Amino acid sequence: MDLAELQILMEDTFGAQDRQRGLPASMAWLCEEVGEFARAVRKGTRADQLEELGDVLAWLASVANQIGVSMDEAAARYSAGCPKCGGRPCACPGV
Amino acid sequence: MDLAELQILMEDTFGAQDRQRGLPASMAWLCEEVGEFARAVRKGTRADQLEELGDVLAWLASVANQIGVSMDEAAARYSAGCPKCGGRPCACPGV
């Protein structure tokens, strides 16, 4: 699935509810889902991890839609490799 | 950009450093970037929002790579609309 496609999908599916709920509440939901993803990563099953990762992506898209920013354009900063050193692989010191 | 493409890009660019840093530290970085995104949404410029959204996507991909889960497969749960009610738009009560 394309990032642009994901964003349109989220707009079609949840756009009206997103706007009714508003940005701060949507941001809170995103944070909640990131926490659930963290728990799934720490002690969940693969199925849990898949589900929570999907929820994080969905809520990230919802927030991106509400602020009118393109996920595709955001990811493009990485398209040639590390945005800092330009390397692919990254050649920055440290991890 | 495709979600699968994003994941490969992150593996090529940061995979070695990701494995050296390890999962808990990478999860902490993801949370840090989500916080920066929240600040950008609250009071940042459009450029800030684009940058931080890109960073969240990058770190999400890094963690997904380390746990061996596909972002594309994760997003697919939403491909027909709301995973709960099946609607596009969602017909679930409440927001």
N, CA and C atoms of all chains as a GROMACS GRO file, in nm:
protein
  570
    1MET      N    1   0.085  -0.120   0.000
    1MET     CA    2   0.000   0.000   0.000
    1MET      C    3   0.088   0.124   0.000
    2ASP      N    4   0.052   0.215  -0.087
    2ASP     CA    5   0.121   0.343  -0.098
    2ASP      C    6   0.085   0.432   0.020
    3LEU      N    7   0.176   0.518   0.063
    3LEU     CA    8   0.146   0.611   0.172
    3LEU      C    9   0.030   0.705   0.135
    4ALA      N   10   0.028   0.751   0.012
    4ALA     CA   11  -0.079   0.840  -0.033
    4ALA      C   12  -0.213   0.767  -0.031
    5GLU      N   13  -0.211   0.642  -0.072
    5GLU     CA   14  -0.329   0.555  -0.072
    5GLU      C   15  -0.380   0.536   0.071
    6LEU      N   16  -0.288   0.513   0.163
    6LEU     CA   17  -0.323   0.494   0.304
    6LEU      C   18  -0.394   0.620   0.356
    7GLN      N   19  -0.340   0.734   0.322
    7GLN     CA   20  -0.398   0.860   0.369
    7GLN      C   21  -0.538   0.882   0.312
    8ILE      N   22  -0.558   0.851   0.186
    8ILE     CA   23  -0.691   0.865   0.125
    8ILE      C   24  -0.788   0.767   0.189
    9LEU      N   25  -0.742   0.646   0.209
    9LEU     CA   26  -0.822   0.542   0.274
    9LEU      C   27  -0.871   0.587   0.413
   10MET      N   28  -0.780   0.645   0.490
   10MET     CA   29  -0.814   0.694   0.625
   10MET      C   30  -0.910   0.812   0.618
   11GLU      N   31  -0.891   0.898   0.519
   11GLU     CA   32  -0.981   1.013   0.501
   11GLU      C   33  -1.122   0.964   0.469
   12ASP      N   34  -1.131   0.868   0.376
   12ASP     CA   35  -1.262   0.814   0.338
   12ASP      C   36  -1.329   0.742   0.454
   13THR      N   37  -1.251   0.669   0.529
   13THR     CA   38  -1.306   0.582   0.634
   13THR      C   39  -1.337   0.658   0.763
   14PHE      N   40  -1.243   0.745   0.805
   14PHE     CA   41  -1.254   0.809   0.936
   14PHE      C   42  -1.254   0.963   0.933
   15GLY      N   43  -1.245   1.023   0.817
   15GLY     CA   44  -1.231   1.168   0.804
   15GLY      C   45  -1.336   1.248   0.879
   16ALA      N   46  -1.461   1.212   0.862
   16ALA     CA   47  -1.569   1.287   0.928
   16ALA      C   48  -1.557   1.277   1.080
   17GLN      N   49  -1.533   1.158   1.129
   17GLN     CA   50  -1.518   1.138   1.274
   17GLN      C   51  -1.394   1.210   1.326
   18ASP      N   52  -1.285   1.208   1.245
   18ASP     CA   53  -1.162   1.277   1.283
   18ASP      C   54  -1.189   1.425   1.307
   19ARG      N   55  -1.260   1.488   1.213
   19ARG     CA   56  -1.287   1.631   1.223
   19ARG      C   57  -1.381   1.661   1.339
   20GLN      N   58  -1.472   1.568   1.368
   20GLN     CA   59  -1.564   1.586   1.479
   20GLN      C   60  -1.489   1.576   1.613
   21ARG      N   61  -1.399   1.480   1.619
   21ARG     CA   62  -1.318   1.457   1.739
   21ARG      C   63  -1.218   1.571   1.759
   22GLY      N   64  -1.156   1.614   1.652
   22GLY     CA   65  -1.058   1.723   1.659
   22GLY      C   66  -0.916   1.675   1.677
   23LEU      N   67  -0.823   1.766   1.655
   23LEU     CA   68  -0.681   1.734   1.651
   23LEU      C   69  -0.620   1.690   1.784
   24PRO      N   70  -0.646   1.765   1.894
   24PRO     CA   71  -0.584   1.722   2.021
   24PRO      C   72  -0.626   1.579   2.061
   25ALA      N   73  -0.754   1.549   2.050
   25ALA     CA   74  -0.803   1.415   2.086
   25ALA      C   75  -0.745   1.308   1.993
   26SER      N   76  -0.729   1.343   1.867
   26SER     CA   77  -0.671   1.248   1.771
   26SER      C   78  -0.525   1.221   1.804
   27MET      N   79  -0.454   1.325   1.845
   27MET     CA   80  -0.314   1.313   1.884
   27MET      C   81  -0.303   1.222   2.007
   28ALA      N   82  -0.399   1.238   2.100
   28ALA     CA   83  -0.401   1.152   2.219
   28ALA      C   84  -0.423   1.005   2.180
   29TRP      N   85  -0.512   0.983   2.086
   29TRP     CA   86  -0.534   0.846   2.035
   29TRP      C   87  -0.406   0.790   1.974
   30LEU      N   88  -0.336   0.872   1.896
   30LEU     CA   89  -0.211   0.827   1.834
   30LEU      C   90  -0.113   0.783   1.942
   31CYS      N   91  -0.100   0.864   2.046
   31CYS     CA   92  -0.009   0.832   2.156
   31CYS      C   93  -0.051   0.703   2.227
   32GLU      N   94  -0.181   0.686   2.243
   32GLU     CA   95  -0.232   0.564   2.306
   32GLU      C   96  -0.192   0.441   2.223
   33GLU      N   97  -0.208   0.453   2.093
   33GLU     CA   98  -0.175   0.340   2.006
   33GLU      C   99  -0.024   0.312   2.003
   34VAL      N  100   0.057   0.417   2.012
   34VAL     CA  101   0.202   0.396   2.017
   34VAL      C  102   0.238   0.318   2.144
   35GLY      N  103   0.169   0.351   2.253
   35GLY     CA  104   0.190   0.278   2.379
   35GLY      C  105   0.150   0.131   2.364
   36GLU      N  106   0.039   0.106   2.298
   36GLU     CA  107  -0.006  -0.031   2.276
   36GLU      C  108   0.093  -0.106   2.186
   37PHE      N  109   0.149  -0.035   2.090
   37PHE     CA  110   0.250  -0.095   2.002
   37PHE      C  111   0.375  -0.128   2.084
   38ALA      N  112   0.415  -0.038   2.171
   38ALA     CA  113   0.532  -0.062   2.257
   38ALA      C  114   0.511  -0.187   2.343
   39ARG      N  115   0.390  -0.204   2.397
   39ARG     CA  116   0.361  -0.321   2.479
   39ARG      C  117   0.365  -0.449   2.395
   40ALA      N  118   0.307  -0.439   2.276
   40ALA     CA  119   0.307  -0.555   2.187
   40ALA      C  120   0.450  -0.595   2.149
   41VAL      N  121   0.534  -0.494   2.125
   41VAL     CA  122   0.675  -0.522   2.091
   41VAL      C  123   0.746  -0.588   2.208
   42ARG      N  124   0.714  -0.541   2.330
   42ARG     CA  125   0.783  -0.592   2.449
   42ARG      C  126   0.740  -0.734   2.484
   43LYS      N  127   0.605  -0.759   2.481
   43LYS     CA  128   0.558  -0.888   2.530
   43LYS      C  129   0.441  -0.948   2.453
   44GLY      N  130   0.413  -0.892   2.337
   44GLY     CA  131   0.298  -0.941   2.262
   44GLY      C  132   0.333  -1.048   2.160
   45THR      N  133   0.228  -1.104   2.101
   45THR     CA  134   0.247  -1.202   1.994
   45THR      C  135   0.272  -1.127   1.863
   46ARG      N  136   0.308  -1.199   1.761
   46ARG     CA  137   0.327  -1.139   1.629
   46ARG      C  138   0.197  -1.076   1.580
   47ALA      N  139   0.086  -1.145   1.610
   47ALA     CA  140  -0.046  -1.093   1.572
   47ALA      C  141  -0.075  -0.960   1.642
   48ASP      N  142  -0.041  -0.951   1.770
   48ASP     CA  143  -0.056  -0.825   1.845
   48ASP      C  144   0.026  -0.715   1.778
   49GLN      N  145   0.151  -0.748   1.746
   49GLN     CA  146   0.242  -0.649   1.688
   49GLN      C  147   0.189  -0.598   1.554
   50LEU      N  148   0.137  -0.688   1.473
   50LEU     CA  149   0.081  -0.652   1.342
   50LEU      C  150  -0.039  -0.559   1.360
   51GLU      N  151  -0.126  -0.596   1.454
   51GLU     CA  152  -0.246  -0.517   1.478
   51GLU      C  153  -0.213  -0.376   1.528
   52GLU      N  154  -0.125  -0.369   1.625
   52GLU     CA  155  -0.091  -0.238   1.683
   52GLU      C  156  -0.012  -0.150   1.585
   53LEU      N  157   0.073  -0.211   1.506
   53LEU     CA  158   0.147  -0.136   1.403
   53LEU      C  159   0.048  -0.075   1.304
   54GLY      N  160  -0.052  -0.154   1.266
   54GLY     CA  161  -0.156  -0.105   1.176
   54GLY      C  162  -0.233   0.012   1.237
   55ASP      N  163  -0.264   0.002   1.366
   55ASP     CA  164  -0.336   0.110   1.434
   55ASP      C  165  -0.252   0.238   1.439
   56VAL      N  166  -0.123   0.224   1.466
   56VAL     CA  167  -0.036   0.342   1.470
   56VAL      C  168  -0.034   0.408   1.332
   57LEU      N  169  -0.020   0.329   1.228
   57LEU     CA  170  -0.020   0.384   1.091
   57LEU      C  171  -0.152   0.455   1.061
   58ALA      N  172  -0.262   0.395   1.102
   58ALA     CA  173  -0.394   0.453   1.077
   58ALA      C  174  -0.410   0.587   1.149
   59TRP      N  175  -0.369   0.593   1.274
   59TRP     CA  176  -0.383   0.718   1.350
   59TRP      C  177  -0.284   0.824   1.304
   60LEU      N  178  -0.168   0.781   1.262
   60LEU     CA  179  -0.070   0.874   1.205
   60LEU      C  180  -0.129   0.939   1.079
   61ALA      N  181  -0.195   0.857   0.997
   61ALA     CA  182  -0.258   0.908   0.876
   61ALA      C  183  -0.373   1.002   0.910
   62SER      N  184  -0.450   0.969   1.012
   62SER     CA  185  -0.561   1.055   1.054
   62SER      C  186  -0.511   1.193   1.095
   63VAL      N  187  -0.404   1.196   1.174
   63VAL     CA  188  -0.348   1.324   1.217
   63VAL      C  189  -0.289   1.399   1.097
   64ALA      N  190  -0.217   1.328   1.012
   64ALA     CA  191  -0.160   1.390   0.891
   64ALA      C  192  -0.270   1.453   0.806
   65ASN      N  193  -0.382   1.385   0.794
   65ASN     CA  194  -0.495   1.439   0.717
   65ASN      C  195  -0.548   1.567   0.780
   66GLN      N  196  -0.560   1.566   0.912
   66GLN     CA  197  -0.617   1.682   0.980
   66GLN      C  198  -0.528   1.805   0.971
   67ILE      N  199  -0.396   1.785   0.966
   67ILE     CA  200  -0.306   1.900   0.952
   67ILE      C  201  -0.271   1.928   0.805
   68GLY      N  202  -0.328   1.847   0.716
   68GLY     CA  203  -0.308   1.870   0.573
   68GLY      C  204  -0.166   1.848   0.525
   69VAL      N  205  -0.098   1.749   0.582
   69VAL     CA  206   0.040   1.720   0.543
   69VAL      C  207   0.047   1.580   0.481
   70SER      N  208   0.125   1.567   0.375
   70SER     CA  209   0.135   1.442   0.300
   70SER      C  210   0.240   1.349   0.360
   71MET      N  211   0.196   1.227   0.394
   71MET     CA  212   0.289   1.126   0.448
   71MET      C  213   0.394   1.091   0.343
   72ASP      N  214   0.352   1.089   0.218
   72ASP     CA  215   0.441   1.056   0.108
   72ASP      C  216   0.553   1.161   0.097
   73GLU      N  217   0.513   1.287   0.107
   73GLU     CA  218   0.611   1.396   0.101
   73GLU      C  219   0.704   1.390   0.224
   74ALA      N  220   0.646   1.355   0.338
   74ALA     CA  221   0.726   1.344   0.460
   74ALA      C  222   0.831   1.234   0.447
   75ALA      N  223   0.792   1.120   0.392
   75ALA     CA  224   0.885   1.007   0.377
   75ALA      C  225   0.991   1.036   0.271
   76ALA      N  226   0.959   1.122   0.177
   76ALA     CA  227   1.051   1.151   0.066
   76ALA      C  228   1.184   1.210   0.112
   77ARG      N  229   1.184   1.269   0.231
   77ARG     CA  230   1.310   1.324   0.284
   77ARG      C  231   1.416   1.214   0.303
   78TYR      N  232   1.369   1.090   0.313
   78TYR     CA  233   1.458   0.975   0.333
   78TYR      C  234   1.486   0.899   0.203
   79SER      N  235   1.427   0.943   0.092
   79SER     CA  236   1.429   0.861  -0.030
   79SER      C  237   1.568   0.834  -0.088
   80ALA      N  238   1.664   0.925  -0.058
   80ALA     CA  239   1.798   0.902  -0.111
   80ALA      C  240   1.892   0.846  -0.004
   81GLY      N  241   1.837   0.812   0.113
   81GLY     CA  242   1.920   0.760   0.221
   81GLY      C  243   1.911   0.852   0.341
   82CYS      N  244   2.014   0.852   0.425
   82CYS     CA  245   2.012   0.932   0.548
   82CYS      C  246   2.000   1.081   0.515
   83PRO      N  247   1.900   1.149   0.574
   83PRO     CA  248   1.884   1.291   0.545
   83PRO      C  249   2.002   1.376   0.594
   84LYS      N  250   2.080   1.321   0.691
   84LYS     CA  251   2.193   1.398   0.745
   84LYS      C  252   2.319   1.382   0.662
   85CYS      N  253   2.362   1.256   0.640
   85CYS     CA  254   2.490   1.233   0.571
   85CYS      C  255   2.471   1.195   0.424
   86GLY      N  256   2.347   1.170   0.383
   86GLY     CA  257   2.321   1.132   0.245
   86GLY      C  258   2.354   0.987   0.213
   87GLY      N  259   2.401   0.912   0.312
   87GLY     CA  260   2.445   0.776   0.286
   87GLY      C  261   2.335   0.672   0.286
   88ARG      N  262   2.352   0.572   0.206
   88ARG     CA  263   2.266   0.454   0.206
   88ARG      C  264   2.357   0.332   0.184
   89PRO      N  265   2.415   0.278   0.291
   89PRO     CA  266   2.378   0.299   0.431
   89PRO      C  267   2.428   0.430   0.492
   90CYS      N  268   2.363   0.467   0.600
   90CYS     CA  269   2.402   0.587   0.675
   90CYS      C  270   2.545   0.573   0.725
   91ALA      N  271   2.621   0.684   0.714
   91ALA     CA  272   2.760   0.683   0.760
   91ALA      C  273   2.782   0.775   0.880
   92CYS      N  274   2.673   0.819   0.942
   92CYS     CA  275   2.685   0.905   1.060
   92CYS      C  276   2.752   0.829   1.173
   93PRO      N  277   2.832   0.898   1.254
   93PRO     CA  278   2.893   0.831   1.370
   93PRO      C  279   2.789   0.802   1.477
   94GLY      N  280   2.807   0.696   1.552
   94GLY     CA  281   2.715   0.664   1.660
   94GLY      C  282   2.589   0.594   1.610
   95VAL      N  283   2.506   0.550   1.704
   95VAL     CA  284   2.380   0.487   1.665
   95VAL      C  285   2.263   0.559   1.731
   96MET      N  286   0.542   0.685  -0.209
   96MET     CA  287   0.626   0.573  -0.164
   96MET      C  288   0.541   0.464  -0.102
   97ASP      N  289   0.570   0.343  -0.141
   97ASP     CA  290   0.504   0.225  -0.089
   97ASP      C  291   0.552   0.195   0.053
   98LEU      N  292   0.467   0.139   0.137
   98LEU     CA  293   0.511   0.102   0.273
   98LEU      C  294   0.624   0.000   0.270
   99ALA      N  295   0.615  -0.096   0.178
   99ALA     CA  296   0.720  -0.198   0.167
   99ALA      C  297   0.852  -0.134   0.125
  100GLU      N  298   0.843  -0.040   0.034
  100GLU     CA  299   0.958   0.035  -0.016
  100GLU      C  300   1.023   0.115   0.098
  101LEU      N  301   0.939   0.177   0.180
  101LEU     CA  302   0.987   0.255   0.294
  101LEU      C  303   1.065   0.165   0.389
  102GLN      N  304   1.011   0.046   0.414
  102GLN     CA  305   1.076  -0.048   0.506
  102GLN      C  306   1.211  -0.095   0.452
  103ILE      N  307   1.218  -0.122   0.323
  103ILE     CA  308   1.345  -0.164   0.262
  103ILE      C  309   1.445  -0.050   0.268
  104LEU      N  310   1.399   0.069   0.237
  104LEU     CA  311   1.482   0.190   0.241
  104LEU      C  312   1.544   0.208   0.381
  105MET      N  313   1.463   0.190   0.485
  105MET     CA  314   1.510   0.206   0.622
  105MET      C  315   1.608   0.094   0.659
  106GLU      N  316   1.582  -0.026   0.610
  106GLU     CA  317   1.673  -0.139   0.636
  106GLU      C  318   1.809  -0.112   0.573
  107ASP      N  319   1.807  -0.068   0.448
  107ASP     CA  320   1.932  -0.038   0.377
  107ASP      C  321   2.008   0.076   0.444
  108THR      N  322   1.935   0.178   0.486
  108THR     CA  323   1.998   0.300   0.537
  108THR      C  324   2.042   0.287   0.683
  109PHE      N  325   1.955   0.230   0.767
  109PHE     CA  326   1.981   0.229   0.911
  109PHE      C  327   1.982   0.091   0.975
  110GLY      N  328   1.963  -0.015   0.899
  110GLY     CA  329   1.951  -0.151   0.952
  110GLY      C  330   2.065  -0.193   1.046
  111ALA      N  331   2.187  -0.170   1.003
  111ALA     CA  332   2.302  -0.211   1.084
  111ALA      C  333   2.305  -0.137   1.218
  112GLN      N  334   2.283  -0.006   1.212
  112GLN     CA  335   2.281   0.076   1.334
  112GLN      C  336   2.164   0.036   1.424
  113ASP      N  337   2.049   0.005   1.359
  113ASP     CA  338   1.930  -0.038   1.434
  113ASP      C  339   1.963  -0.161   1.518
  114ARG      N  340   2.025  -0.260   1.454
  114ARG     CA  341   2.057  -0.385   1.525
  114ARG      C  342   2.161  -0.363   1.633
  115GLN      N  343   2.252  -0.269   1.610
  115GLN     CA  344   2.355  -0.238   1.709
  115GLN      C  345   2.292  -0.169   1.830
  116ARG      N  346   2.200  -0.078   1.802
  116ARG     CA  347   2.132  -0.003   1.908
  116ARG      C  348   2.038  -0.093   1.985
  117GLY      N  349   1.965  -0.180   1.913
  117GLY     CA  350   1.872  -0.272   1.977
  117GLY      C  351   1.730  -0.218   1.986
  118LEU      N  352   1.639  -0.307   2.015
  118LEU     CA  353   1.496  -0.276   2.010
  118LEU      C  354   1.447  -0.177   2.116
  119PRO      N  355   1.483  -0.196   2.245
  119PRO     CA  356   1.432  -0.101   2.343
  119PRO      C  357   1.475   0.044   2.314
  120ALA      N  358   1.600   0.062   2.278
  120ALA     CA  359   1.650   0.197   2.247
  120ALA      C  360   1.581   0.254   2.123
  121SER      N  361   1.554   0.168   2.026
  121SER     CA  362   1.486   0.213   1.905
  121SER      C  363   1.343   0.253   1.935
  122MET      N  364   1.279   0.179   2.024
  122MET     CA  365   1.143   0.210   2.067
  122MET      C  366   1.142   0.346   2.139
  123ALA      N  367   1.245   0.371   2.218
  123ALA     CA  368   1.256   0.500   2.288
  123ALA      C  369   1.272   0.614   2.187
  124TRP      N  370   1.351   0.592   2.084
  124TRP     CA  371   1.367   0.693   1.977
  124TRP      C  372   1.232   0.719   1.910
  125LEU      N  373   1.157   0.611   1.883
  125LEU     CA  374   1.026   0.628   1.819
  125LEU      C  375   0.937   0.718   1.905
  126CYS      N  376   0.936   0.690   2.036
  126CYS     CA  377   0.854   0.770   2.127
  126CYS      C  378   0.900   0.915   2.130
  127GLU      N  379   1.030   0.935   2.126
  127GLU     CA  380   1.085   1.071   2.124
  127GLU      C  381   1.035   1.146   2.000
  128GLU      N  382   1.038   1.078   1.887
  128GLU     CA  383   0.996   1.142   1.762
  128GLU      C  384   0.845   1.169   1.761
  129VAL      N  385   0.766   1.080   1.823
  129VAL     CA  386   0.622   1.104   1.832
  129VAL      C  387   0.597   1.230   1.915
  130GLY      N  388   0.675   1.249   2.020
  130GLY     CA  389   0.664   1.370   2.102
  130GLY      C  390   0.700   1.494   2.021
  131GLU      N  391   0.804   1.484   1.941
  131GLU     CA  392   0.843   1.598   1.856
  131GLU      C  393   0.735   1.627   1.753
  132PHE      N  394   0.672   1.523   1.703
  132PHE     CA  395   0.562   1.541   1.608
  132PHE      C  396   0.444   1.610   1.678
  133ALA      N  397   0.415   1.566   1.800
  133ALA     CA  398   0.306   1.628   1.876
  133ALA      C  399   0.332   1.778   1.896
  134ARG      N  400   0.456   1.814   1.927
  134ARG     CA  401   0.491   1.956   1.946
  134ARG      C  402   0.477   2.033   1.816
  135ALA      N  403   0.523   1.969   1.707
  135ALA     CA  404   0.513   2.035   1.576
  135ALA      C  405   0.366   2.057   1.538
  136VAL      N  406   0.281   1.958   1.570
  136VAL     CA  407   0.138   1.971   1.540
  136VAL      C  408   0.077   2.085   1.622
  137ARG      N  409   0.121   2.095   1.748
  137ARG     CA  410   0.064   2.195   1.839
  137ARG      C  411   0.108   2.336   1.804
  138LYS      N  412   0.240   2.354   1.778
  138LYS     CA  413   0.288   2.492   1.761
  138LYS      C  414   0.394   2.510   1.654
  139GLY      N  415   0.414   2.407   1.573
  139GLY     CA  416   0.521   2.417   1.474
  139GLY      C  417   0.474   2.467   1.339
  140THR      N  418   0.570   2.491   1.252
  140THR     CA  419   0.539   2.532   1.115
  140THR      C  420   0.504   2.407   1.034
  141ARG      N  421   0.457   2.428   0.914
  141ARG     CA  422   0.428   2.318   0.824
  141ARG      C  423   0.556   2.237   0.796
  142ALA      N  424   0.666   2.308   0.782
  142ALA     CA  425   0.795   2.242   0.758
  142ALA      C  426   0.834   2.152   0.876
  143ASP      N  427   0.811   2.202   0.998
  143ASP     CA  428   0.837   2.121   1.119
  143ASP      C  429   0.751   1.994   1.116
  144GLN      N  430   0.624   2.012   1.083
  144GLN     CA  431   0.530   1.900   1.083
  144GLN      C  432   0.571   1.794   0.981
  145LEU      N  433   0.613   1.839   0.865
  145LEU     CA  434   0.657   1.748   0.759
  145LEU      C  435   0.780   1.670   0.804
  146GLU      N  436   0.875   1.742   0.864
  146GLU     CA  437   0.999   1.679   0.909
  146GLU      C  438   0.972   1.575   1.018
  147GLU      N  439   0.893   1.614   1.117
  147GLU     CA  440   0.869   1.522   1.229
  147GLU      C  441   0.784   1.402   1.188
  148LEU      N  442   0.688   1.424   1.098
  148LEU     CA  443   0.608   1.314   1.046
  148LEU      C  444   0.699   1.214   0.974
  149GLY      N  445   0.793   1.264   0.896
  149GLY     CA  446   0.889   1.179   0.828
  149GLY      C  447   0.973   1.099   0.926
  150ASP      N  448   1.016   1.164   1.034
  150ASP     CA  449   1.096   1.095   1.136
  150ASP      C  450   1.017   0.985   1.205
  151VAL      N  451   0.889   1.012   1.234
  151VAL     CA  452   0.806   0.909   1.296
  151VAL      C  453   0.793   0.789   1.204
  152LEU      N  454   0.767   0.814   1.077
  152LEU     CA  455   0.756   0.705   0.980
  152LEU      C  456   0.886   0.625   0.971
  153ALA      N  457   0.998   0.696   0.971
  153ALA     CA  458   1.128   0.629   0.962
  153ALA      C  459   1.153   0.538   1.082
  154TRP      N  460   1.126   0.590   1.203
  154TRP     CA  461   1.150   0.510   1.324
  154TRP      C  462   1.050   0.397   1.337
  155LEU      N  463   0.927   0.419   1.291
  155LEU     CA  464   0.827   0.313   1.290
  155LEU      C  465   0.876   0.199   1.200
  156ALA      N  466   0.930   0.234   1.086
  156ALA     CA  467   0.985   0.135   0.993
  156ALA      C  468   1.105   0.062   1.055
  157SER      N  469   1.189   0.136   1.124
  157SER     CA  470   1.306   0.075   1.190
  157SER      C  471   1.263  -0.031   1.291
  158VAL      N  472   1.164   0.004   1.373
  158VAL     CA  473   1.116  -0.092   1.474
  158VAL      C  474   1.048  -0.210   1.404
  159ALA      N  475   0.966  -0.182   1.303
  159ALA     CA  476   0.900  -0.289   1.228
  159ALA      C  477   1.002  -0.386   1.169
  160ASN      N  478   1.111  -0.332   1.118
  160ASN     CA  479   1.218  -0.416   1.063
  160ASN      C  480   1.280  -0.505   1.170
  161GLN      N  481   1.303  -0.446   1.287
  161GLN     CA  482   1.368  -0.522   1.392
  161GLN      C  483   1.282  -0.634   1.447
  162ILE      N  484   1.149  -0.616   1.446
  162ILE     CA  485   1.061  -0.724   1.493
  162ILE      C  486   1.014  -0.812   1.377
  163GLY      N  487   1.059  -0.780   1.256
  163GLY     CA  488   1.026  -0.862   1.140
  163GLY      C  489   0.880  -0.861   1.101
  164VAL      N  490   0.816  -0.746   1.116
  164VAL     CA  491   0.674  -0.733   1.080
  164VAL      C  492   0.659  -0.635   0.963
  165SER      N  493   0.569  -0.670   0.870
  165SER     CA  494   0.550  -0.589   0.750
  165SER      C  495   0.449  -0.476   0.772
  166MET      N  496   0.494  -0.353   0.744
  166MET     CA  497   0.404  -0.237   0.757
  166MET      C  498   0.289  -0.249   0.658
  167ASP      N  499   0.320  -0.304   0.542
  167ASP     CA  500   0.219  -0.319   0.438
  167ASP      C  501   0.110  -0.416   0.484
  168GLU      N  502   0.152  -0.526   0.544
  168GLU     CA  503   0.057  -0.625   0.596
  168GLU      C  504  -0.024  -0.564   0.711
  169ALA      N  505   0.042  -0.483   0.792
  169ALA     CA  506  -0.025  -0.417   0.905
  169ALA      C  507  -0.134  -0.322   0.854
  170ALA      N  508  -0.102  -0.245   0.753
  170ALA     CA  509  -0.198  -0.148   0.698
  170ALA      C  510  -0.313  -0.218   0.626
  171ALA      N  511  -0.288  -0.338   0.577
  171ALA     CA  512  -0.388  -0.410   0.498
  171ALA      C  513  -0.516  -0.439   0.577
  172ARG      N  514  -0.504  -0.440   0.709
  172ARG     CA  515  -0.622  -0.463   0.793
  172ARG      C  516  -0.728  -0.354   0.770
  173TYR      N  517  -0.685  -0.239   0.720
  173TYR     CA  518  -0.774  -0.126   0.696
  173TYR      C  519  -0.814  -0.113   0.549
  174SER      N  520  -0.766  -0.204   0.465
  174SER     CA  521  -0.779  -0.183   0.320
  174SER      C  522  -0.924  -0.183   0.269
  175ALA      N  523  -1.015  -0.248   0.344
  175ALA     CA  524  -1.154  -0.248   0.300
  175ALA      C  525  -1.239  -0.148   0.379
  176GLY      N  526  -1.174  -0.067   0.463
  176GLY     CA  527  -1.247   0.029   0.546
  176GLY      C  528  -1.225  -0.002   0.693
  177CYS      N  529  -1.321   0.036   0.777
  177CYS     CA  530  -1.306   0.018   0.922
  177CYS      C  531  -1.294  -0.130   0.957
  178PRO      N  532  -1.187  -0.167   1.030
  178PRO     CA  533  -1.170  -0.308   1.065
  178PRO      C  534  -1.281  -0.360   1.157
  179LYS      N  535  -1.350  -0.268   1.227
  179LYS     CA  536  -1.456  -0.311   1.320
  179LYS      C  537  -1.590  -0.330   1.248
  180CYS      N  538  -1.638  -0.224   1.178
  180CYS     CA  539  -1.771  -0.231   1.118
  180CYS      C  540  -1.767  -0.262   0.969
  181GLY      N  541  -1.649  -0.259   0.911
  181GLY     CA  542  -1.636  -0.287   0.768
  181GLY      C  543  -1.675  -0.171   0.679
  182GLY      N  544  -1.713  -0.058   0.738
  182GLY     CA  545  -1.763   0.053   0.658
  182GLY      C  546  -1.656   0.145   0.602
  183ARG      N  547  -1.684   0.201   0.489
  183ARG     CA  548  -1.602   0.304   0.429
  183ARG      C  549  -1.696   0.405   0.364
  184PRO      N  550  -1.746   0.503   0.443
  184PRO     CA  551  -1.695   0.544   0.574
  184PRO      C  552  -1.737   0.454   0.689
  185CYS      N  553  -1.662   0.465   0.796
  185CYS     CA  554  -1.690   0.391   0.919
  185CYS      C  555  -1.828   0.429   0.972
  186ALA      N  556  -1.902   0.327   1.018
  186ALA     CA  557  -2.036   0.352   1.072
  186ALA      C  558  -2.045   0.322   1.221
  187CYS      N  559  -1.928   0.308   1.285
  187CYS     CA  560  -1.927   0.282   1.429
  187CYS      C  561  -1.986   0.402   1.503
  188PRO      N  562  -2.056   0.378   1.614
  188PRO     CA  563  -2.108   0.489   1.694
  188PRO      C  564  -1.994   0.559   1.767
  189GLY      N  565  -2.009   0.689   1.789
  189GLY     CA  566  -1.907   0.764   1.863
  189GLY      C  567  -1.789   0.801   1.776
  190VAL      N  568  -1.697   0.880   1.834
  190VAL     CA  569  -1.577   0.916   1.759
  190VAL      C  570  -1.453   0.880   1.841
   0.00000   0.00000   0.00000
